Structures are given as structure tokens and as C-alpha cells.
Amino acid sequence: MSLAIKVPPLSALGPAASPRLADAKRGILRRFPDNKAPNTIEFPWGMPLELKRRAKDFLTQITDRLAEQSSAYLKNALADEVQPSQYQYVGLASIGPVSLSGDTAVEGALCHPVRRLRAGEWAAICAIEWNNPAPGPAGCFSSRKVLGGRAWSLNFDSINLNTMEPGPAQVFTGVFPEVAPEFLVRAFFFEAPDPGPDAALYETNALFTIPSLPLATAATPHQNLEAPPPFLSASYAPLADGSLRYLVVPE
């Protein structure tokens, strides 16, 4: 599974660049509009080149595993008769936070989420949206065909649970091609905010919606990449806790 890299050119830097960078450092909402590439990486302004390489390695590990795990799921799904009430149209899993610049960011350990970040440390939270490739019950279209050509939205929202103030956030939007991809992978990169003199507990949630349909799903945390994501498991519980909690400590 390939990854497309999209890095803003240096020529794009202009009078508005400094405010954008300042907003990114404060964790203010950033919005990336329509992009049909299912696995494009959007890097924020000010992110060091070495960290971009680590982020690409991390996401490549994820997509490679997804390809293997999906093949096993599809083989089992085609062998079983799916009941209408059991067919999963979409699934969403979140992975992270993964440290990209802290003392836990060592080669070979990028796929291990952490539970503590230091203020100012670059981190990533990845969301994997899944469109079921298996045919629907009674010969109906698969989710990939049903959702093809439709607009989608993926929101990351964070909150400081100590103060109940908003934390880093990001919104991705796009339009699926005629046949939706099996996986839509998006990574939310951020610098851990300054919690003040004391540590603070943060929570990040991801929400995927199809505005033209009454369809929305919240992410289920997926921290063990050796195992398939929840939506590729027979015991998938779409209403499971959708929050990722982590501690941010002062520098």
C-alpha cells in the first residue's frame, strides 16, 4: 500500500506563514480540504525534516500490516453468510499518541503508542477509516461501492481534562472516488501543548462522518498493531470507548 507525501513548497511561505506556524504551535484548529488520495500525509508547518521521515516510516508500518490483515478478513467474510444486522459498512480505529521527537522515539519502536508526552514534543495520532470490501447481505453492494463519490469528514478533537479547555484539533475533508478505497488513513501531527506548572491529562477523539448519509462512527482505540484493528474482528463493538488519554508533563 503506497503513501503519497504532500509537503508545502518553500515558495508558499509568505506573509501569512508566521501566523499559521504560530497557530500550529498553539494547537489551533487546522483544516485540510478535499484530497482524493486515500493515504496522503499532510505535514504541518514547522515540522523538522527528520520527524517527517519518522512519521512516514510509522505510517508505512501501519498500512503494510493493514494490507495483510484485510486479506485474512475478506477471505473469512466471503466464506460466511452475513446477516443484514451484522454487516459493517465502515469502521474507525485510532492509534497513538506516538512520540516522534521525545526520548521514546527510537528506531523500531515507532508503532508503540505512549501514555506520556513532554510539552513541545512532536507526536502523531493516526486514524484508520475502513470501508467494507465484502459484498453486502443478499447480494447488495459493498460499502466501497455505496460510499463511492460521496464527501467525507474526519475530525480530531482534544480536550484538557484538568481545565476542560480545548486542545490540539484538526479536520480533514475529501470526496471518495467512484469506488471508495478500502482504507482511508490520516495522521494528526501536533506539538504537545504546554500544560503549565503541573502535568495535565488530555483526551483526543476522532469522528468520521458522511454528510450525505445518516452515517457517522467514532474511533475505537487500537494500540496493539500486531493484532487486527477492531473492525476486522468478529467481536467488533462499534460503540466502544472512543477516547485516547495521555499525560502531558512540563518541559
WOTAVEN-V932072 format. One record per backbone hydrogen bond with DSSP energy under -1.0 kcal/mol. CO is the residue of the C=O (numbers start at 1). NH is the residue of the N-H. Records with the same first field share a line. If there is no record, write none. Layout:
CO: NH + NH
This chain:
4: 41
6: 43
9: 12
10: 13
14: 17
16: 20
17: 21
18: 22
19: 23
20: 24
21: 25
22: 26
23: 28
30: 171
32: 173
37: 40
38: 185
41: 6
44: 47
48: 52
49: 53
50: 54
51: 55
52: 56
53: 57
54: 58
55: 59
56: 60
57: 61
58: 62
59: 63
60: 64
61: 65
62: 66
63: 67
64: 68
65: 69
66: 70
67: 71
68: 72
69: 73
70: 74
71: 75
72: 76
73: 77
74: 78
76: 80
83: 86
89: 132
91: 130
92: 220
93: 128
94: 222
95: 126
97: 114
98: 124
102: 105
104: 106
106: 109
109: 112
115: 247
117: 249
118: 121
121: 192
122: 100 + 101
123: 190
124: 98
125: 188
126: 95
127: 186
128: 93
129: 184
130: 91
132: 144
137: 140
140: 136
142: 146
143: 147
144: 180
147: 150
150: 176
152: 174
153: 209
154: 172
155: 207
156: 170
157: 205
158: 167
159: 203
160: 164
165: 160
170: 156
171: 32
172: 154
174: 152
177: 149
182: 131
184: 129
186: 127
188: 125
190: 123
192: 120
200: 248
201: 161
202: 246
203: 159
204: 244
205: 157
206: 219
207: 155
208: 217
209: 153
210: 213
213: 215
215: 210
217: 208
220: 94
224: 227
229: 232
230: 233
233: 236
237: 240
244: 204
246: 202
247: 117
248: 200
249: 119
